[in-house]
């Protein structure tokens, strides 16, 4: 019964947003909600682009909003409106008539209401990961995007990584043969940052480990692999089965590093130190997802892809493709630079964080909005990439039972269409 409830699609309230282009505009007018670690660095990238104006900034901490406003004027733009009155002031930003796009960069529990408010006020919206935390919220975002005709996008920067975009082009050109399996992860030791009183605005990220047992952050690993396999564009993910370890890492770190009176001592952690999920697609492919932010290990998103002609694995990058490779030894991925995406050929040394993928993502999004193009990803991708958050929790509680992943496209996935693997447009 639980599985049937998960799978059921509510009646459609509007028309599909798959393949729907933005309206063409000479200038994209942006409002940014959240100017913490991520927002403060990302505003620099918006300001570095031609044809983009930051019209309004919002944060509950006025100093952060004012710092962002100074960046806008330093870039030669008019002073933006500042919204820092209270935790609901973002609603007033969304009501402005001079904003085309709202960028949501806040704690996870605020992503859904803010995306919803932006669309209800006629704005396209891009949201940091994950786009929502509950299955019913994902459906609401899908339905609202269709009803309002506004795009709601998960701004998944890892889809724009140099390796990811190269593998995408190679996969679509058939170099891997028929695709069979892939893997993605967010294995990133965040213990020190999650207990740092100053890094995040309060303990919000750590507190999610007291609420859910599953994969809290699947998007970075899942998004690129889903793109390789044309998920929502010819294939779809149909089920997920998840298992998780016990929750020991955060409590052990607290024991060793936190003073007896620290507020964290009141917290009980249930989030598995490592979750492993297996996702099946309609075409019989398998995607493995991992999540681990609570134990010591080097950073890895795994980022692997295998097919009937060979396999790529990242961290470290290596490849094995027939007929070039026949000796059972990994080969050098650098040999395949000719397959780099046009975005990386045009922007060989992009500014910004995460190896340049942030800049590439913002450049491409703003380009699509200016030129009236179809976005590289849409609300259906956002919903699919985020669905493991609630579903892995339920599957782990049920000892790994496979749960259906809803068809957020309501059948549109069968139609092949372009996504991340774009052609360079004429400006």
C-alpha positions in Angstrom: 0.0 0.0 0.0 2.8 2.4 0.8 4.5 1.6 -2.5 1.3 2.3 -4.4 0.8 5.6 -2.6 4.4 6.6 -3.5 3.9 5.7 -7.2 0.5 7.4 -7.7 0.6 10.6 -9.8 -1.9 13.3 -8.9 -4.0 14.6 -11.7 -2.2 17.1 -14.0 -3.2 20.7 -13.3 -1.5 22.3 -16.3 0.6 21.5 -19.4 4.1 20.0 -19.5 7.1 22.2 -19.1 9.3 19.8 -20.9 10.9 21.6 -23.9 9.3 25.0 -23.0 11.7 27.9 -23.8 12.3 31.0 -21.7 11.0 34.3 -23.0 13.7 36.1 -24.8 15.0 39.2 -23.0 18.0 41.6 -23.4 18.7 41.7 -19.7 18.0 39.1 -17.0 16.9 40.8 -13.7 17.8 38.7 -10.7 16.7 38.6 -7.1 18.8 36.5 -4.6 17.5 35.0 -1.4 20.2 33.9 1.0 23.7 35.5 1.1 25.6 33.1 3.4 28.6 31.0 2.3 27.1 30.0 -1.0 25.1 33.1 -1.9 28.0 35.4 -1.1 30.3 33.7 -3.6 27.6 33.1 -6.3 26.6 36.7 -6.5 30.0 37.5 -7.8 29.4 35.2 -10.8 26.0 36.8 -11.6 27.7 40.2 -11.5 30.5 39.0 -13.8 28.1 38.3 -16.7 26.9 40.7 -19.4 23.1 41.2 -19.6 22.5 40.4 -16.0 21.3 42.8 -13.3 20.9 42.0 -9.6 17.8 44.0 -8.6 17.2 42.7 -5.0 19.0 40.8 -2.3 17.5 39.2 0.8 18.9 37.6 4.0 17.6 37.5 7.6 21.0 38.8 8.6 21.1 42.4 7.5 24.9 42.7 7.4 25.0 39.9 4.8 22.4 41.5 2.6 24.2 44.9 2.9 27.6 43.3 2.0 26.0 41.8 -1.1 24.4 45.1 -2.0 27.9 46.7 -1.9 29.1 44.1 -4.3 26.4 45.1 -6.7 27.2 48.8 -6.7 30.9 48.0 -6.9 30.2 46.2 -10.1 28.7 49.4 -11.5 25.0 48.5 -11.2 22.4 50.5 -9.4 22.0 49.7 -5.7 19.7 46.7 -5.2 16.7 46.7 -2.9 17.5 45.0 0.4 15.0 42.7 2.2 16.2 41.8 5.7 13.2 42.8 7.9 12.3 39.2 9.0 12.1 35.6 7.9 9.1 36.4 5.6 10.6 39.4 3.8 11.6 37.2 0.9 7.9 37.2 -0.1 8.2 40.9 -0.8 11.3 40.3 -3.0 9.3 37.8 -5.0 6.4 40.3 -5.5 8.6 42.9 -7.2 7.7 43.6 -10.8 11.3 44.1 -12.0 12.6 40.6 -11.4 12.7 37.8 -13.9 14.6 35.1 -12.0 14.8 34.3 -8.2 17.8 32.4 -6.9 17.2 30.5 -3.6 20.3 29.9 -1.5 19.0 29.1 1.9 18.8 26.2 4.4 17.1 23.1 2.9 13.8 23.4 4.7 13.2 26.9 3.2 13.8 25.8 -0.4 10.3 24.6 -1.1 8.3 27.5 0.3 10.6 30.0 -1.4 10.5 28.3 -4.8 6.7 28.1 -4.5 6.4 31.8 -3.6 8.6 32.8 -6.5 6.5 30.9 -9.1 3.2 32.1 -7.6 4.6 35.6 -8.2 5.4 34.9 -11.8 9.1 34.4 -11.5 11.4 31.6 -12.8 13.3 30.1 -10.0 16.6 28.3 -9.5 17.2 26.5 -6.2 20.3 25.1 -4.5 20.3 21.4 -3.6 18.1 19.7 -2.6 15.0 21.4 -4.1 12.7 20.1 -1.4 12.7 17.4 1.4 9.4 15.7 1.0 7.8 13.7 -1.9 4.5 15.7 -1.7 6.6 19.0 -2.0 8.2 17.7 -5.2 4.8 17.0 -6.7 3.7 20.5 -5.7 6.6 22.1 -7.4 6.0 20.1 -10.6 2.3 21.0 -10.6 3.0 24.7 -9.8 5.6 25.0 -12.6 3.1 23.5 -15.1 0.3 25.8 -13.8 2.2 29.0 -13.7 4.4 28.3 -16.8 7.5 29.2 -14.8 10.6 27.1 -14.8 11.7 25.7 -11.4 15.2 24.3 -11.6 17.6 22.5 -9.3 20.8 24.4 -9.9 23.0 21.3 -9.9 26.5 22.6 -10.6 28.1 19.2 -10.9 26.2 18.6 -14.1 28.5 21.3 -15.5 31.8 19.8 -14.3 34.4 19.4 -17.0 34.6 15.7 -16.7 30.9 15.3 -16.4 30.2 17.2 -19.6 32.9 15.3 -21.4 31.5 11.9 -20.4 28.1 13.2 -21.3 29.1 13.9 -24.9 31.1 10.7 -25.2 28.1 8.7 -23.9 25.7 10.3 -26.3 28.1 9.7 -29.2 28.1 6.0 -28.4 31.6 5.5 -27.2 30.4 3.5 -24.2 28.1 1.4 -26.3 24.7 0.6 -24.8 24.7 2.2 -21.3 24.3 -0.3 -18.5 25.3 1.2 -15.1 26.5 4.3 -13.4 27.3 5.6 -9.9 27.2 8.9 -8.1 27.9 10.1 -4.6 28.3 12.8 -2.1 31.1 11.4 0.0 32.4 14.5 1.7 33.7 14.7 5.3 31.7 17.6 6.7 32.0 16.9 10.4 34.2 19.9 11.3 32.0 22.3 9.3 28.7 20.9 10.6 29.9 21.5 14.2 31.5 24.9 13.4 29.3 27.6 15.0 30.2 30.1 12.4 30.4 28.3 9.1 26.7 27.7 8.7 24.0 30.1 9.9 23.1 28.0 12.9 23.0 24.2 13.2 20.4 23.6 10.4 22.5 21.2 8.3 23.5 19.1 11.3 19.9 18.9 12.5 18.8 17.1 9.4 20.8 14.1 10.7 18.4 14.0 13.7 15.3 13.7 11.3 16.1 11.5 8.4 18.1 8.3 8.0 18.5 8.4 4.2 20.5 10.1 1.5 20.2 13.7 2.3 22.1 15.1 -0.7 21.8 12.8 -3.7 21.8 15.5 -6.4 25.5 16.0 -7.0 26.0 12.4 -7.9 22.6 11.5 -9.3 22.2 14.5 -11.7 25.2 13.9 -14.0 24.6 10.1 -14.2 20.9 10.7 -15.0 22.0 13.0 -17.8 24.3 10.4 -19.3 21.4 8.0 -19.4 18.8 10.5 -20.8 16.6 10.1 -17.7 13.3 12.0 -18.4 14.4 12.2 -22.1 14.0 8.6 -23.3 14.5 6.6 -20.0 13.1 7.1 -16.5 14.1 5.9 -13.0 11.4 3.5 -11.7 12.6 2.2 -8.3 15.0 2.8 -5.4 16.3 0.4 -2.8 18.4 1.8 0.1 20.4 0.5 3.0 22.3 2.5 5.6 24.8 2.0 8.3 24.3 2.9 12.0 24.7 6.6 13.0 28.0 6.8 14.9 30.2 9.4 13.2 28.7 12.7 14.4 28.3 11.5 18.0 31.9 10.3 18.0 33.1 13.7 16.6 31.1 15.5 19.2 32.5 13.4 22.0 36.1 14.2 20.9 35.7 17.9 20.0 32.7 19.6 21.6 32.6 21.2 25.1 30.2 19.7 27.6 27.8 22.7 27.4 27.6 22.8 23.6 24.0 22.8 22.3 24.8 19.8 20.1 24.8 17.5 23.2 21.0 17.7 23.1 20.8 16.2 19.7 20.3 12.5 18.8 21.6 11.5 15.4 19.7 8.9 13.4 21.2 9.7 9.9 23.2 6.7 8.6 26.9 7.5 8.3 26.8 5.9 4.9 23.8 5.2 2.7 23.9 3.1 -0.4 21.0 3.1 -2.9 20.3 1.2 -6.0 18.2 2.9 -8.6 16.7 0.9 -11.5 15.6 2.6 -14.8 12.8 1.6 -17.2 15.5 0.3 -19.7 17.0 -1.9 -17.1 20.0 0.2 -16.2 21.3 0.5 -12.6 22.5 3.6 -10.8 24.3 3.3 -7.4 24.1 6.3 -5.1 26.2 6.8 -1.9 26.0 9.5 0.8 28.5 10.0 3.6 29.3 13.3 5.3 29.9 11.9 8.8 33.1 9.8 8.6 36.8 10.5 7.6 37.5 10.0 3.9 38.7 11.9 0.8 36.1 13.7 -1.2 34.4 11.7 -4.0 31.3 11.9 -6.2 32.3 8.6 -7.8 30.9 9.7 -11.1 31.2 6.4 -13.0 29.5 5.2 -16.2 29.7 1.8 -17.8 28.3 0.3 -21.0 28.8 -2.6 -23.5 32.0 -0.9 -24.8 33.7 0.2 -21.6 33.7 2.2 -18.4 34.7 5.6 -16.9 35.4 6.2 -13.3 36.3 9.4 -11.5 38.2 10.2 -8.3 40.8 9.6 -9.8 39.7 9.9 -13.4 40.4 6.9 -15.5 38.8 5.1 -18.5 38.7 1.8 -20.4 37.1 1.6 -23.8 37.2 -1.0 -26.5 38.6 -1.3 -29.1 41.3 1.2 -27.8 41.9 -0.7 -24.5 42.3 -4.5 -24.4 44.9 -5.0 -21.7 42.7 -4.8 -18.6 44.6 -1.6 -17.5 43.0 1.8 -17.0 43.8 4.5 -19.5 44.4 8.2 -19.3 41.1 10.2 -19.5 43.1 13.3 -20.7 43.4 11.6 -24.1 39.7 12.4 -24.7 39.9 16.2 -24.4 38.6 16.5 -27.9 35.2 15.5 -26.4 35.0 18.5 -24.2 31.7 20.4 -24.3 31.6 23.7 -26.1 31.1 25.5 -22.8 34.4 24.3 -21.5 36.2 25.0 -24.8 34.9 28.6 -24.7 35.6 29.1 -21.0 38.8 27.1 -20.5 39.7 28.8 -17.1 36.4 30.0 -15.7 36.4 32.0 -12.4 34.6 31.0 -9.3 34.5 27.9 -7.1 34.3 24.2 -7.6 36.8 24.1 -10.5 34.7 26.6 -12.6 31.5 24.6 -12.8 29.6 27.2 -10.8 30.5 29.9 -13.4 29.7 27.6 -16.3 26.3 26.8 -14.8 25.4 30.5 -14.2 26.7 31.6 -17.6 24.6 28.9 -19.4 21.4 29.6 -17.4 21.6 33.4 -18.0 22.4 32.7 -21.7 19.3 30.5 -22.0 17.2 33.2 -20.4 18.6 36.0 -22.6 18.3 34.1 -25.8 14.9 32.5 -25.1 16.2 28.9 -25.1 14.9 25.8 -23.4 16.7 25.3 -20.1 19.3 22.5 -19.8 17.2 21.0 -17.0 13.7 21.5 -15.6 11.4 20.8 -12.7 11.1 17.1 -13.7 14.9 16.7 -13.4 14.8 18.6 -10.1 12.1 16.2 -8.7 13.8 13.0 -9.9 17.3 14.0 -8.6 15.8 14.9 -5.2 13.3 12.0 -4.8 16.0 9.8 -3.1 15.9 12.1 -0.1 12.5 11.0 1.2 12.4 7.6 -0.6 15.8 6.4 0.7 14.6 7.2 4.2 11.5 5.1 3.8 13.4 2.3 2.1 16.0 2.1 4.9 13.2 2.0 7.5 11.7 -0.9 5.6 15.0 -2.8 5.5 15.9 -2.0 1.9 12.6 -2.8 0.3 12.5 -1.3 -3.3 10.1 1.7 -3.6 8.7 3.1 -6.8 10.0 6.5 -8.0 7.1 8.5 -9.4 6.9 9.5 -13.0 7.0 13.2 -12.4 6.8 13.8 -16.2 3.5 11.9 -16.4 4.6 10.0 -19.5 6.6 12.7 -21.3 9.9 10.9 -20.5 9.3 8.6 -23.5 10.0 11.6 -25.9 13.6 12.1 -26.7 14.7 15.7 -26.3 17.8 17.7 -25.7 19.2 18.4 -22.3 22.6 19.2 -21.0 24.3 18.2 -24.3 23.5 21.5 -26.0 24.8 23.0 -29.2 26.4 26.4 -29.0 23.7 29.0 -29.8 24.0 32.0 -32.0 24.1 35.1 -29.8 
